[in-house]
Amino acid sequence: MALTPYNPNAKPGDLIEIFRPGYQHWALYIGGNEVVHLTTSGSDSGSFGVMMTVLSTVGTVECHKIWEVVGNDRFQINNLLDHRQKPRDRGVIVREACKMVGRELPYSAATYNCEHFVTGLRYGEPESRQVQTAATILGVGALVALGAALFGGLLKDEEEDQREGRRGSRHRRRQQ
């Protein structure tokens, strides 16, 4: 269910998925309309922010009112791994998240981003489905490109063989 200023249904320890242009930002709800999240400098600056996020190597754990983090973007509660992993106790999740506020952590869009941060707090093990999805898309895209190149090469060879065959038969007719 989507959260709104008039319908804050999140419970402490819930994961909040925020739909930014081009990616999702993740935060952990700690209660009192506050979230803890891993952020990078410039990450909320539109297209420039996306580029800065991808290039960043250090993130900072921050605590803000949920509406300051969400801004005008759409968001929802998304405890995405509850179906296969048991969440840790809500009190433990919130306590650990609050202890981390102000810390700088190594950051990588591919190996440790805001989604890794919040899933690590909730489930005890960091995971990012958007990274896995991107890797799958890139992998499938690479396979399609490779297949197209190979298939294109085979077609080209076939066409050349057919032209050679026609030329060869014309050449043989002239010699007769």
C-alpha positions as CSV (number, residue, x, y, z in Angstrom):
1,M,0.0,0.0,0.0
2,A,1.3,3.4,-0.9
3,L,2.0,5.8,2.0
4,T,0.6,9.3,1.9
5,P,0.8,12.2,4.4
6,Y,-2.8,11.2,5.3
7,N,-2.2,7.4,5.4
8,P,1.1,6.5,7.0
9,N,0.7,2.8,7.4
10,A,4.4,1.9,7.8
11,K,5.6,0.1,10.9
12,P,9.0,0.6,12.3
13,G,11.4,-1.7,10.4
14,D,9.5,-1.6,7.1
15,L,11.3,-0.9,3.8
16,I,10.2,2.1,1.8
17,E,10.7,2.0,-1.9
18,I,10.8,5.5,-3.6
19,F,10.4,5.7,-7.3
20,R,13.0,8.2,-8.6
21,P,13.3,8.9,-12.3
22,G,15.5,6.0,-13.6
23,Y,15.9,4.1,-10.4
24,Q,14.4,3.3,-7.0
25,H,15.8,4.8,-3.7
26,W,15.3,2.8,-0.5
27,A,14.8,3.8,3.1
28,L,14.0,2.1,6.3
29,Y,11.0,3.5,8.3
30,I,11.9,3.9,12.0
31,G,8.7,5.5,13.3
32,G,7.6,9.0,14.0
33,N,7.4,9.7,10.2
34,E,11.2,9.3,10.0
35,V,13.4,7.1,7.8
36,V,17.0,6.1,7.8
37,H,18.7,5.7,4.4
38,L,22.1,5.5,2.7
39,T,22.6,8.5,0.4
40,T,25.3,10.0,-1.7
41,S,26.1,13.6,-2.3
42,G,23.9,15.1,-5.0
43,S,21.7,12.0,-5.2
44,D,18.5,14.1,-5.1
45,S,19.5,16.4,-8.0
46,G,17.6,15.0,-10.9
47,S,19.6,13.5,-13.8
48,F,22.8,14.9,-12.3
49,G,22.0,13.1,-9.1
50,V,21.7,9.8,-10.9
51,M,25.1,10.2,-12.5
52,M,26.6,11.3,-9.1
53,T,25.0,8.2,-7.4
54,V,26.5,5.9,-10.0
55,L,30.0,7.5,-9.7
56,S,30.0,7.8,-5.9
57,T,32.2,5.6,-3.7
58,V,31.1,6.8,-0.3
59,G,27.6,7.0,1.1
60,T,26.3,8.6,4.3
61,V,23.6,7.1,6.6
62,E,21.1,9.9,7.3
63,C,17.8,10.2,9.2
64,H,15.1,12.5,7.8
65,K,11.4,13.0,7.9
66,I,9.9,10.6,5.3
67,W,8.4,13.5,3.3
68,E,11.8,15.2,3.0
69,V,13.3,12.1,1.4
70,V,10.3,11.2,-0.8
71,G,9.6,14.8,-2.1
72,N,7.2,14.6,-5.0
73,D,8.1,11.0,-5.9
74,R,5.7,8.0,-5.6
75,F,6.6,5.5,-2.9
76,Q,5.4,2.4,-1.2
77,I,6.0,0.0,1.7
78,N,7.9,-2.9,0.1
79,N,9.2,-5.6,2.4
80,L,10.4,-7.4,-0.8
81,L,12.1,-10.4,0.7
82,D,9.6,-11.3,3.5
83,H,8.3,-14.2,1.4
84,R,11.6,-16.0,1.5
85,Q,13.5,-14.5,4.5
86,K,12.4,-14.0,8.0
87,P,12.8,-10.3,9.0
88,R,14.7,-9.6,12.1
89,D,12.9,-8.2,15.2
90,R,11.6,-4.7,14.5
91,G,13.3,-3.3,17.6
92,V,16.7,-4.7,16.6
93,I,16.2,-3.3,13.0
94,V,15.4,0.2,14.2
95,R,18.1,0.2,16.9
96,E,20.8,-0.8,14.4
97,A,19.6,1.7,11.9
98,C,19.7,4.5,14.4
99,K,23.2,3.6,15.5
100,M,24.4,3.9,11.9
101,V,23.2,7.5,11.4
102,G,26.1,9.8,10.6
103,R,28.4,6.9,9.5
104,E,30.1,7.0,6.1
105,L,30.0,3.6,4.3
106,P,31.6,2.4,1.1
107,Y,29.1,2.8,-1.7
108,S,28.8,1.2,-5.1
109,A,25.7,1.4,-7.3
110,A,26.4,-2.3,-8.2
111,T,27.7,-3.9,-5.0
112,Y,26.5,-1.9,-2.0
113,N,23.8,0.7,-2.5
114,C,20.7,2.0,-0.6
115,E,18.8,-1.2,-1.2
116,H,21.6,-3.3,0.0
117,F,21.8,-1.1,3.1
118,V,18.1,-1.5,4.1
119,T,17.8,-5.2,3.2
120,G,20.9,-5.8,5.3
121,L,19.2,-4.1,8.3
122,R,15.8,-5.9,7.8
123,Y,17.0,-9.4,6.9
124,G,20.6,-9.5,8.2
125,E,21.9,-10.0,4.7
126,P,22.2,-7.2,2.0
127,E,20.6,-7.8,-1.4
128,S,19.6,-5.6,-4.3
129,R,16.9,-6.8,-6.7
130,Q,17.3,-3.7,-8.9
131,V,21.0,-4.6,-9.4
132,Q,20.1,-8.3,-10.1
133,T,17.4,-7.1,-12.6
134,A,19.9,-4.8,-14.3
135,A,22.5,-7.5,-14.5
136,T,19.9,-9.9,-16.0
137,I,18.8,-7.3,-18.6
138,L,22.4,-6.5,-19.5
139,G,23.2,-10.3,-19.7
140,V,20.2,-11.0,-21.9
141,G,21.0,-7.9,-24.0
142,A,24.6,-9.1,-24.5
143,L,23.3,-12.6,-25.5
144,V,20.9,-11.1,-28.0
145,A,23.6,-8.9,-29.5
146,L,26.0,-11.9,-29.7
147,G,23.3,-14.1,-31.2
148,A,22.5,-11.3,-33.8
149,A,26.1,-10.9,-34.7
150,L,26.6,-14.7,-35.1
151,F,23.4,-15.2,-37.0
152,G,24.2,-12.1,-39.2
153,G,27.6,-13.6,-40.0
154,L,26.0,-17.0,-40.9
155,L,23.5,-15.3,-43.2
156,K,26.3,-13.3,-44.8
157,D,28.3,-16.5,-45.4
158,E,25.2,-18.2,-46.8
159,E,24.6,-15.2,-49.2
160,E,28.3,-15.3,-50.3
161,D,28.1,-19.0,-50.9
162,Q,25.0,-18.6,-53.0
163,R,26.6,-15.8,-55.1
164,E,29.7,-18.0,-55.5
165,G,27.5,-20.9,-56.6
166,R,25.8,-18.7,-59.2
167,R,29.0,-17.2,-60.5
168,G,30.6,-20.6,-60.6
169,S,27.7,-22.0,-62.7
170,R,27.9,-19.0,-65.1
171,H,31.7,-19.5,-65.4
172,R,31.3,-23.2,-66.2
173,R,28.6,-22.4,-68.9
174,R,31.0,-19.9,-70.6
175,Q,33.8,-22.5,-70.7
176,Q,31.5,-25.1,-72.3
